[in-house]
Amino acid sequence: MAYQSLRLEYLQIPPVSRAYTTACVLTTAAVQLELITPFQLYFNPELIFRHFQELQWDTYIFFWKMYFPISQGEQ
């Protein structure tokens, strides 16, 4: 009974939100089970260098600089 109730609630979610939520849960589960790493999700060298996806490269550099800022020295 509880499973049917949960299933009905899940099916009441709009399709786009349901797909996004399902993708998030599956991705989280895959990372927790160590099937993939967060780095693999974020950085894909084949797409960047072979298929020239500059946006992904720009995003990678932006976040790298944001999380590991280079010290400019105290002025």
PyMOL Python script that loads the backbone (N, CA, C, O; Angstrom):
from pymol import cmd

cmd.read_pdbstr("""\
ATOM      1  N   MET A   1       0.813  -1.197   0.000  1.00  0.00           N
ATOM      2  CA  MET A   1       0.000   0.000   0.000  1.00  0.00           C
ATOM      3  C   MET A   1       0.858   1.263   0.000  1.00  0.00           C
ATOM      4  O   MET A   1       0.590   2.206  -0.744  1.00  0.00           O
ATOM      5  N   ALA A   2       1.881   1.271   0.833  1.00  0.00           N
ATOM      6  CA  ALA A   2       2.732   2.459   0.912  1.00  0.00           C
ATOM      7  C   ALA A   2       3.449   2.695  -0.416  1.00  0.00           C
ATOM      8  O   ALA A   2       3.654   3.837  -0.826  1.00  0.00           O
ATOM      9  N   TYR A   3       3.828   1.597  -1.087  1.00  0.00           N
ATOM     10  CA  TYR A   3       4.516   1.728  -2.364  1.00  0.00           C
ATOM     11  C   TYR A   3       3.601   2.360  -3.405  1.00  0.00           C
ATOM     12  O   TYR A   3       4.037   3.211  -4.181  1.00  0.00           O
ATOM     13  N   GLN A   4       2.335   1.949  -3.426  1.00  0.00           N
ATOM     14  CA  GLN A   4       1.386   2.510  -4.392  1.00  0.00           C
ATOM     15  C   GLN A   4       1.155   3.988  -4.131  1.00  0.00           C
ATOM     16  O   GLN A   4       1.051   4.776  -5.071  1.00  0.00           O
ATOM     17  N   SER A   5       1.075   4.370  -2.862  1.00  0.00           N
ATOM     18  CA  SER A   5       0.878   5.775  -2.511  1.00  0.00           C
ATOM     19  C   SER A   5       2.078   6.610  -2.958  1.00  0.00           C
ATOM     20  O   SER A   5       1.921   7.702  -3.503  1.00  0.00           O
ATOM     21  N   LEU A   6       3.270   6.080  -2.719  1.00  0.00           N
ATOM     22  CA  LEU A   6       4.490   6.787  -3.122  1.00  0.00           C
ATOM     23  C   LEU A   6       4.563   6.903  -4.640  1.00  0.00           C
ATOM     24  O   LEU A   6       4.956   7.943  -5.167  1.00  0.00           O
ATOM     25  N   ARG A   7       4.188   5.846  -5.335  1.00  0.00           N
ATOM     26  CA  ARG A   7       4.201   5.852  -6.793  1.00  0.00           C
ATOM     27  C   ARG A   7       3.219   6.883  -7.345  1.00  0.00           C
ATOM     28  O   ARG A   7       3.535   7.598  -8.297  1.00  0.00           O
ATOM     29  N   LEU A   8       2.039   6.959  -6.753  1.00  0.00           N
ATOM     30  CA  LEU A   8       1.044   7.928  -7.210  1.00  0.00           C
ATOM     31  C   LEU A   8       1.518   9.359  -6.978  1.00  0.00           C
ATOM     32  O   LEU A   8       1.309  10.231  -7.821  1.00  0.00           O
ATOM     33  N   GLU A   9       2.153   9.599  -5.840  1.00  0.00           N
ATOM     34  CA  GLU A   9       2.699  10.938  -5.571  1.00  0.00           C
ATOM     35  C   GLU A   9       3.785  11.287  -6.582  1.00  0.00           C
ATOM     36  O   GLU A   9       3.841  12.411  -7.081  1.00  0.00           O
ATOM     37  N   TYR A  10       4.646  10.318  -6.881  1.00  0.00           N
ATOM     38  CA  TYR A  10       5.726  10.535  -7.847  1.00  0.00           C
ATOM     39  C   TYR A  10       5.154  10.869  -9.221  1.00  0.00           C
ATOM     40  O   TYR A  10       5.675  11.748  -9.906  1.00  0.00           O
ATOM     41  N   LEU A  11       4.098  10.187  -9.629  1.00  0.00           N
ATOM     42  CA  LEU A  11       3.505  10.416 -10.943  1.00  0.00           C
ATOM     43  C   LEU A  11       2.749  11.740 -11.026  1.00  0.00           C
ATOM     44  O   LEU A  11       2.448  12.206 -12.124  1.00  0.00           O
ATOM     45  N   GLN A  12       2.442  12.346  -9.895  1.00  0.00           N
ATOM     46  CA  GLN A  12       1.755  13.639  -9.896  1.00  0.00           C
ATOM     47  C   GLN A  12       2.712  14.808 -10.146  1.00  0.00           C
ATOM     48  O   GLN A  12       2.276  15.921 -10.441  1.00  0.00           O
ATOM     49  N   ILE A  13       4.006  14.552 -10.026  1.00  0.00           N
ATOM     50  CA  ILE A  13       4.994  15.596 -10.293  1.00  0.00           C
ATOM     51  C   ILE A  13       4.996  15.870 -11.794  1.00  0.00           C
ATOM     52  O   ILE A  13       4.915  14.928 -12.582  1.00  0.00           O
ATOM     53  N   PRO A  14       5.087  17.141 -12.214  1.00  0.00           N
ATOM     54  CA  PRO A  14       5.145  17.448 -13.649  1.00  0.00           C
ATOM     55  C   PRO A  14       6.304  16.702 -14.325  1.00  0.00           C
ATOM     56  O   PRO A  14       7.342  16.481 -13.701  1.00  0.00           O
ATOM     57  N   PRO A  15       6.133  16.314 -15.597  1.00  0.00           N
ATOM     58  CA  PRO A  15       7.135  15.471 -16.277  1.00  0.00           C
ATOM     59  C   PRO A  15       8.556  16.025 -16.281  1.00  0.00           C
ATOM     60  O   PRO A  15       9.506  15.275 -16.057  1.00  0.00           O
ATOM     61  N   VAL A  16       8.720  17.315 -16.531  1.00  0.00           N
ATOM     62  CA  VAL A  16      10.076  17.878 -16.584  1.00  0.00           C
ATOM     63  C   VAL A  16      10.715  17.830 -15.196  1.00  0.00           C
ATOM     64  O   VAL A  16      11.878  17.451 -15.060  1.00  0.00           O
ATOM     65  N   SER A  17       9.967  18.209 -14.182  1.00  0.00           N
ATOM     66  CA  SER A  17      10.485  18.163 -12.810  1.00  0.00           C
ATOM     67  C   SER A  17      10.771  16.730 -12.387  1.00  0.00           C
ATOM     68  O   SER A  17      11.756  16.468 -11.697  1.00  0.00           O
ATOM     69  N   ARG A  18       9.918  15.806 -12.798  1.00  0.00           N
ATOM     70  CA  ARG A  18      10.110  14.391 -12.466  1.00  0.00           C
ATOM     71  C   ARG A  18      11.387  13.861 -13.123  1.00  0.00           C
ATOM     72  O   ARG A  18      12.147  13.128 -12.492  1.00  0.00           O
ATOM     73  N   ALA A  19      11.624  14.226 -14.377  1.00  0.00           N
ATOM     74  CA  ALA A  19      12.832  13.774 -15.073  1.00  0.00           C
ATOM     75  C   ALA A  19      14.082  14.355 -14.414  1.00  0.00           C
ATOM     76  O   ALA A  19      15.076  13.653 -14.230  1.00  0.00           O
ATOM     77  N   TYR A  20      14.029  15.640 -14.061  1.00  0.00           N
ATOM     78  CA  TYR A  20      15.183  16.291 -13.429  1.00  0.00           C
ATOM     79  C   TYR A  20      15.462  15.676 -12.059  1.00  0.00           C
ATOM     80  O   TYR A  20      16.612  15.401 -11.717  1.00  0.00           O
ATOM     81  N   THR A  21      14.412  15.467 -11.286  1.00  0.00           N
ATOM     82  CA  THR A  21      14.568  14.877  -9.957  1.00  0.00           C
ATOM     83  C   THR A  21      15.127  13.472 -10.055  1.00  0.00           C
ATOM     84  O   THR A  21      16.013  13.104  -9.284  1.00  0.00           O
ATOM     85  N   THR A  22      14.626  12.687 -10.987  1.00  0.00           N
ATOM     86  CA  THR A  22      15.117  11.322 -11.178  1.00  0.00           C
ATOM     87  C   THR A  22      16.587  11.330 -11.578  1.00  0.00           C
ATOM     88  O   THR A  22      17.375  10.530 -11.073  1.00  0.00           O
ATOM     89  N   ALA A  23      16.958  12.231 -12.484  1.00  0.00           N
ATOM     90  CA  ALA A  23      18.364  12.325 -12.905  1.00  0.00           C
ATOM     91  C   ALA A  23      19.261  12.706 -11.733  1.00  0.00           C
ATOM     92  O   ALA A  23      20.360  12.171 -11.592  1.00  0.00           O
ATOM     93  N   CYS A  24      18.802  13.622 -10.897  1.00  0.00           N
ATOM     94  CA  CYS A  24      19.593  14.027  -9.723  1.00  0.00           C
ATOM     95  C   CYS A  24      19.777  12.873  -8.748  1.00  0.00           C
ATOM     96  O   CYS A  24      20.876  12.656  -8.238  1.00  0.00           O
ATOM     97  N   VAL A  25      18.711  12.138  -8.490  1.00  0.00           N
ATOM     98  CA  VAL A  25      18.788  11.010  -7.560  1.00  0.00           C
ATOM     99  C   VAL A  25      19.700   9.918  -8.117  1.00  0.00           C
ATOM    100  O   VAL A  25      20.510   9.354  -7.381  1.00  0.00           O
ATOM    101  N   LEU A  26      19.575   9.617  -9.404  1.00  0.00           N
ATOM    102  CA  LEU A  26      20.426   8.588 -10.011  1.00  0.00           C
ATOM    103  C   LEU A  26      21.894   9.000 -10.038  1.00  0.00           C
ATOM    104  O   LEU A  26      22.776   8.171  -9.813  1.00  0.00           O
ATOM    105  N   THR A  27      22.157  10.268 -10.310  1.00  0.00           N
ATOM    106  CA  THR A  27      23.539  10.764 -10.314  1.00  0.00           C
ATOM    107  C   THR A  27      24.137  10.708  -8.917  1.00  0.00           C
ATOM    108  O   THR A  27      25.283  10.296  -8.736  1.00  0.00           O
ATOM    109  N   THR A  28      23.353  11.124  -7.934  1.00  0.00           N
ATOM    110  CA  THR A  28      23.819  11.071  -6.546  1.00  0.00           C
ATOM    111  C   THR A  28      24.104   9.638  -6.125  1.00  0.00           C
ATOM    112  O   THR A  28      25.115   9.371  -5.474  1.00  0.00           O
ATOM    113  N   ALA A  29      23.227   8.720  -6.488  1.00  0.00           N
ATOM    114  CA  ALA A  29      23.431   7.312  -6.145  1.00  0.00           C
ATOM    115  C   ALA A  29      24.688   6.762  -6.822  1.00  0.00           C
ATOM    116  O   ALA A  29      25.453   6.026  -6.199  1.00  0.00           O
ATOM    117  N   ALA A  30      24.904   7.112  -8.082  1.00  0.00           N
ATOM    118  CA  ALA A  30      26.085   6.631  -8.803  1.00  0.00           C
ATOM    119  C   ALA A  30      27.375   7.137  -8.161  1.00  0.00           C
ATOM    120  O   ALA A  30      28.360   6.403  -8.081  1.00  0.00           O
ATOM    121  N   VAL A  31      27.371   8.382  -7.708  1.00  0.00           N
ATOM    122  CA  VAL A  31      28.561   8.927  -7.038  1.00  0.00           C
ATOM    123  C   VAL A  31      28.767   8.245  -5.691  1.00  0.00           C
ATOM    124  O   VAL A  31      29.895   7.904  -5.337  1.00  0.00           O
ATOM    125  N   GLN A  32      27.686   8.043  -4.935  1.00  0.00           N
ATOM    126  CA  GLN A  32      27.808   7.396  -3.627  1.00  0.00           C
ATOM    127  C   GLN A  32      28.277   5.945  -3.746  1.00  0.00           C
ATOM    128  O   GLN A  32      29.001   5.449  -2.883  1.00  0.00           O
ATOM    129  N   LEU A  33      27.863   5.273  -4.812  1.00  0.00           N
ATOM    130  CA  LEU A  33      28.291   3.889  -5.035  1.00  0.00           C
ATOM    131  C   LEU A  33      29.654   3.812  -5.727  1.00  0.00           C
ATOM    132  O   LEU A  33      30.149   2.726  -6.028  1.00  0.00           O
ATOM    133  N   GLU A  34      30.250   4.981  -5.974  1.00  0.00           N
ATOM    134  CA  GLU A  34      31.563   5.117  -6.598  1.00  0.00           C
ATOM    135  C   GLU A  34      31.613   4.505  -8.002  1.00  0.00           C
ATOM    136  O   GLU A  34      32.640   3.970  -8.419  1.00  0.00           O
ATOM    137  N   LEU A  35      30.499   4.589  -8.718  1.00  0.00           N
ATOM    138  CA  LEU A  35      30.484   4.182 -10.115  1.00  0.00           C
ATOM    139  C   LEU A  35      31.086   5.278 -10.989  1.00  0.00           C
ATOM    140  O   LEU A  35      31.691   4.999 -12.024  1.00  0.00           O
ATOM    141  N   ILE A  36      30.915   6.516 -10.565  1.00  0.00           N
ATOM    142  CA  ILE A  36      31.508   7.677 -11.215  1.00  0.00           C
ATOM    143  C   ILE A  36      32.009   8.613 -10.122  1.00  0.00           C
ATOM    144  O   ILE A  36      31.595   8.512  -8.967  1.00  0.00           O
ATOM    145  N   THR A  37      32.894   9.517 -10.492  1.00  0.00           N
ATOM    146  CA  THR A  37      33.388  10.498  -9.532  1.00  0.00           C
ATOM    147  C   THR A  37      32.848  11.872  -9.903  1.00  0.00           C
ATOM    148  O   THR A  37      32.484  12.095 -11.058  1.00  0.00           O
ATOM    149  N   PRO A  38      32.789  12.794  -8.953  1.00  0.00           N
ATOM    150  CA  PRO A  38      32.369  14.152  -9.295  1.00  0.00           C
ATOM    151  C   PRO A  38      33.263  14.778 -10.362  1.00  0.00           C
ATOM    152  O   PRO A  38      32.790  15.559 -11.188  1.00  0.00           O
ATOM    153  N   PHE A  39      34.550  14.440 -10.348  1.00  0.00           N
ATOM    154  CA  PHE A  39      35.469  14.973 -11.352  1.00  0.00           C
ATOM    155  C   PHE A  39      35.083  14.503 -12.751  1.00  0.00           C
ATOM    156  O   PHE A  39      35.155  15.275 -13.707  1.00  0.00           O
ATOM    157  N   GLN A  40      34.673  13.239 -12.876  1.00  0.00           N
ATOM    158  CA  GLN A  40      34.245  12.724 -14.176  1.00  0.00           C
ATOM    159  C   GLN A  40      32.992  13.444 -14.673  1.00  0.00           C
ATOM    160  O   GLN A  40      32.828  13.662 -15.873  1.00  0.00           O
ATOM    161  N   LEU A  41      32.127  13.802 -13.760  1.00  0.00           N
ATOM    162  CA  LEU A  41      30.915  14.519 -14.147  1.00  0.00           C
ATOM    163  C   LEU A  41      31.243  15.918 -14.644  1.00  0.00           C
ATOM    164  O   LEU A  41      30.570  16.446 -15.529  1.00  0.00           O
ATOM    165  N   TYR A  42      32.268  16.506 -14.076  1.00  0.00           N
ATOM    166  CA  TYR A  42      32.569  17.909 -14.346  1.00  0.00           C
ATOM    167  C   TYR A  42      33.539  18.104 -15.506  1.00  0.00           C
ATOM    168  O   TYR A  42      33.347  18.997 -16.331  1.00  0.00           O
ATOM    169  N   PHE A  43      34.560  17.288 -15.574  1.00  0.00           N
ATOM    170  CA  PHE A  43      35.643  17.485 -16.537  1.00  0.00           C
ATOM    171  C   PHE A  43      35.685  16.324 -17.513  1.00  0.00           C
ATOM    172  O   PHE A  43      35.952  15.189 -17.115  1.00  0.00           O
ATOM    173  N   ASN A  44      35.428  16.591 -18.775  1.00  0.00           N
ATOM    174  CA  ASN A  44      35.454  15.563 -19.808  1.00  0.00           C
ATOM    175  C   ASN A  44      36.413  16.012 -20.912  1.00  0.00           C
ATOM    176  O   ASN A  44      36.018  16.753 -21.812  1.00  0.00           O
ATOM    177  N   PRO A  45      37.671  15.568 -20.847  1.00  0.00           N
ATOM    178  CA  PRO A  45      38.668  16.043 -21.807  1.00  0.00           C
ATOM    179  C   PRO A  45      38.321  15.717 -23.262  1.00  0.00           C
ATOM    180  O   PRO A  45      38.649  16.493 -24.160  1.00  0.00           O
ATOM    181  N   GLU A  46      37.665  14.588 -23.506  1.00  0.00           N
ATOM    182  CA  GLU A  46      37.327  14.230 -24.891  1.00  0.00           C
ATOM    183  C   GLU A  46      36.380  15.266 -25.500  1.00  0.00           C
ATOM    184  O   GLU A  46      36.572  15.687 -26.640  1.00  0.00           O
ATOM    185  N   LEU A  47      35.366  15.674 -24.747  1.00  0.00           N
ATOM    186  CA  LEU A  47      34.445  16.679 -25.265  1.00  0.00           C
ATOM    187  C   LEU A  47      35.137  18.018 -25.458  1.00  0.00           C
ATOM    188  O   LEU A  47      34.850  18.730 -26.420  1.00  0.00           O
ATOM    189  N   ILE A  48      36.031  18.361 -24.570  1.00  0.00           N
ATOM    190  CA  ILE A  48      36.695  19.662 -24.644  1.00  0.00           C
ATOM    191  C   ILE A  48      37.683  19.714 -25.810  1.00  0.00           C
ATOM    192  O   ILE A  48      37.647  20.653 -26.605  1.00  0.00           O
ATOM    193  N   PHE A  49      38.548  18.734 -25.919  1.00  0.00           N
ATOM    194  CA  PHE A  49      39.633  18.810 -26.886  1.00  0.00           C
ATOM    195  C   PHE A  49      39.302  18.201 -28.249  1.00  0.00           C
ATOM    196  O   PHE A  49      39.821  18.662 -29.265  1.00  0.00           O
ATOM    197  N   ARG A  50      38.458  17.185 -28.291  1.00  0.00           N
ATOM    198  CA  ARG A  50      38.128  16.557 -29.581  1.00  0.00           C
ATOM    199  C   ARG A  50      36.902  17.178 -30.227  1.00  0.00           C
ATOM    200  O   ARG A  50      36.820  17.268 -31.452  1.00  0.00           O
ATOM    201  N   HIS A  51      35.952  17.606 -29.412  1.00  0.00           N
ATOM    202  CA  HIS A  51      34.718  18.171 -29.966  1.00  0.00           C
ATOM    203  C   HIS A  51      34.644  19.683 -29.753  1.00  0.00           C
ATOM    204  O   HIS A  51      33.633  20.310 -30.068  1.00  0.00           O
ATOM    205  N   PHE A  52      35.706  20.256 -29.226  1.00  0.00           N
ATOM    206  CA  PHE A  52      35.865  21.702 -29.092  1.00  0.00           C
ATOM    207  C   PHE A  52      34.702  22.385 -28.374  1.00  0.00           C
ATOM    208  O   PHE A  52      34.153  23.375 -28.857  1.00  0.00           O
ATOM    209  N   GLN A  53      34.339  21.842 -27.221  1.00  0.00           N
ATOM    210  CA  GLN A  53      33.289  22.479 -26.429  1.00  0.00           C
ATOM    211  C   GLN A  53      33.952  23.504 -25.502  1.00  0.00           C
ATOM    212  O   GLN A  53      34.284  23.216 -24.352  1.00  0.00           O
ATOM    213  N   GLU A  54      34.130  24.705 -26.048  1.00  0.00           N
ATOM    214  CA  GLU A  54      34.831  25.748 -25.320  1.00  0.00           C
ATOM    215  C   GLU A  54      34.089  26.168 -24.054  1.00  0.00           C
ATOM    216  O   GLU A  54      34.711  26.535 -23.057  1.00  0.00           O
ATOM    217  N   LEU A  55      32.770  26.112 -24.098  1.00  0.00           N
ATOM    218  CA  LEU A  55      32.004  26.523 -22.922  1.00  0.00           C
ATOM    219  C   LEU A  55      32.374  25.660 -21.724  1.00  0.00           C
ATOM    220  O   LEU A  55      32.516  26.164 -20.609  1.00  0.00           O
ATOM    221  N   GLN A  56      32.530  24.360 -21.954  1.00  0.00           N
ATOM    222  CA  GLN A  56      32.900  23.482 -20.856  1.00  0.00           C
ATOM    223  C   GLN A  56      34.307  23.832 -20.367  1.00  0.00           C
ATOM    224  O   GLN A  56      34.557  23.825 -19.162  1.00  0.00           O
ATOM    225  N   TRP A  57      35.211  24.132 -21.269  1.00  0.00           N
ATOM    226  CA  TRP A  57      36.568  24.512 -20.890  1.00  0.00           C
ATOM    227  C   TRP A  57      36.559  25.824 -20.103  1.00  0.00           C
ATOM    228  O   TRP A  57      37.232  25.950 -19.080  1.00  0.00           O
ATOM    229  N   ASP A  58      35.787  26.800 -20.594  1.00  0.00           N
ATOM    230  CA  ASP A  58      35.677  28.077 -19.884  1.00  0.00           C
ATOM    231  C   ASP A  58      35.105  27.882 -18.490  1.00  0.00           C
ATOM    232  O   ASP A  58      35.578  28.490 -17.529  1.00  0.00           O
ATOM    233  N   THR A  59      34.100  27.043 -18.379  1.00  0.00           N
ATOM    234  CA  THR A  59      33.486  26.778 -17.081  1.00  0.00           C
ATOM    235  C   THR A  59      34.484  26.104 -16.158  1.00  0.00           C
ATOM    236  O   THR A  59      34.553  26.429 -14.973  1.00  0.00           O
ATOM    237  N   TYR A  60      35.260  25.167 -16.693  1.00  0.00           N
ATOM    238  CA  TYR A  60      36.263  24.477 -15.889  1.00  0.00           C
ATOM    239  C   TYR A  60      37.281  25.475 -15.340  1.00  0.00           C
ATOM    240  O   TYR A  60      37.610  25.436 -14.155  1.00  0.00           O
ATOM    241  N   ILE A  61      37.774  26.358 -16.185  1.00  0.00           N
ATOM    242  CA  ILE A  61      38.761  27.350 -15.749  1.00  0.00           C
ATOM    243  C   ILE A  61      38.142  28.311 -14.740  1.00  0.00           C
ATOM    244  O   ILE A  61      38.775  28.650 -13.739  1.00  0.00           O
ATOM    245  N   PHE A  62      36.918  28.749 -14.993  1.00  0.00           N
ATOM    246  CA  PHE A  62      36.255  29.677 -14.076  1.00  0.00           C
ATOM    247  C   PHE A  62      36.134  29.076 -12.682  1.00  0.00           C
ATOM    248  O   PHE A  62      36.476  29.724 -11.693  1.00  0.00           O
ATOM    249  N   PHE A  63      35.645  27.833 -12.599  1.00  0.00           N
ATOM    250  CA  PHE A  63      35.472  27.221 -11.287  1.00  0.00           C
ATOM    251  C   PHE A  63      36.804  26.886 -10.641  1.00  0.00           C
ATOM    252  O   PHE A  63      36.929  26.949  -9.418  1.00  0.00           O
ATOM    253  N   TRP A  64      37.794  26.532 -11.436  1.00  0.00           N
ATOM    254  CA  TRP A  64      39.119  26.260 -10.873  1.00  0.00           C
ATOM    255  C   TRP A  64      39.666  27.527 -10.214  1.00  0.00           C
ATOM    256  O   TRP A  64      40.194  27.476  -9.103  1.00  0.00           O
ATOM    257  N   LYS A  65      39.536  28.664 -10.903  1.00  0.00           N
ATOM    258  CA  LYS A  65      40.019  29.932 -10.349  1.00  0.00           C
ATOM    259  C   LYS A  65      39.199  30.350  -9.141  1.00  0.00           C
ATOM    260  O   LYS A  65      39.724  30.968  -8.215  1.00  0.00           O
ATOM    261  N   MET A  66      37.913  30.017  -9.147  1.00  0.00           N
ATOM    262  CA  MET A  66      37.055  30.408  -8.039  1.00  0.00           C
ATOM    263  C   MET A  66      37.404  29.615  -6.775  1.00  0.00           C
ATOM    264  O   MET A  66      37.419  30.172  -5.677  1.00  0.00           O
ATOM    265  N   TYR A  67      37.684  28.322  -6.930  1.00  0.00           N
ATOM    266  CA  TYR A  67      37.965  27.485  -5.766  1.00  0.00           C
ATOM    267  C   TYR A  67      39.436  27.503  -5.362  1.00  0.00           C
ATOM    268  O   TYR A  67      39.764  27.259  -4.201  1.00  0.00           O
ATOM    269  N   PHE A  68      40.312  27.788  -6.302  1.00  0.00           N
ATOM    270  CA  PHE A  68      41.746  27.839  -5.995  1.00  0.00           C
ATOM    271  C   PHE A  68      42.336  29.156  -6.502  1.00  0.00           C
ATOM    272  O   PHE A  68      43.100  29.174  -7.467  1.00  0.00           O
ATOM    273  N   PRO A  69      41.976  30.245  -5.847  1.00  0.00           N
ATOM    274  CA  PRO A  69      42.458  31.556  -6.332  1.00  0.00           C
ATOM    275  C   PRO A  69      43.982  31.679  -6.148  1.00  0.00           C
ATOM    276  O   PRO A  69      44.557  31.190  -5.176  1.00  0.00           O
ATOM    277  N   ILE A  70      44.593  32.340  -7.107  1.00  0.00           N
ATOM    278  CA  ILE A  70      46.029  32.591  -7.027  1.00  0.00           C
ATOM    279  C   ILE A  70      46.220  33.879  -6.246  1.00  0.00           C
ATOM    280  O   ILE A  70      45.627  34.912  -6.559  1.00  0.00           O
ATOM    281  N   SER A  71      47.039  33.798  -5.250  1.00  0.00           N
ATOM    282  CA  SER A  71      47.258  34.968  -4.408  1.00  0.00           C
ATOM    283  C   SER A  71      47.999  36.042  -5.186  1.00  0.00           C
ATOM    284  O   SER A  71      49.020  35.764  -5.815  1.00  0.00           O
ATOM    285  N   GLN A  72      47.500  37.242  -5.148  1.00  0.00           N
ATOM    286  CA  GLN A  72      48.128  38.364  -5.845  1.00  0.00           C
ATOM    287  C   GLN A  72      49.126  39.096  -4.927  1.00  0.00           C
ATOM    288  O   GLN A  72      49.739  40.087  -5.324  1.00  0.00           O
ATOM    289  N   GLY A  73      49.269  38.601  -3.733  1.00  0.00           N
ATOM    290  CA  GLY A  73      50.163  39.260  -2.790  1.00  0.00           C
ATOM    291  C   GLY A  73      49.427  40.412  -2.105  1.00  0.00           C
ATOM    292  O   GLY A  73      48.477  40.973  -2.652  1.00  0.00           O
ATOM    293  N   GLU A  74      49.869  40.741  -0.938  1.00  0.00           N
ATOM    294  CA  GLU A  74      49.226  41.827  -0.202  1.00  0.00           C
ATOM    295  C   GLU A  74      49.774  43.161  -0.701  1.00  0.00           C
ATOM    296  O   GLU A  74      50.981  43.334  -0.870  1.00  0.00           O
ATOM    297  N   GLN A  75      48.866  44.089  -0.927  1.00  0.00           N
ATOM    298  CA  GLN A  75      49.287  45.390  -1.437  1.00  0.00           C
ATOM    299  C   GLN A  75      48.906  46.470  -0.469  1.00  0.00           C
ATOM    300  O   GLN A  75      49.176  47.645  -0.718  1.00  0.00           O
TER     301      GLN A  75
END
""", "prot")
cmd.dss("prot")
cmd.show_as("cartoon", "prot")
cmd.util.cbc("prot")
cmd.orient("prot")
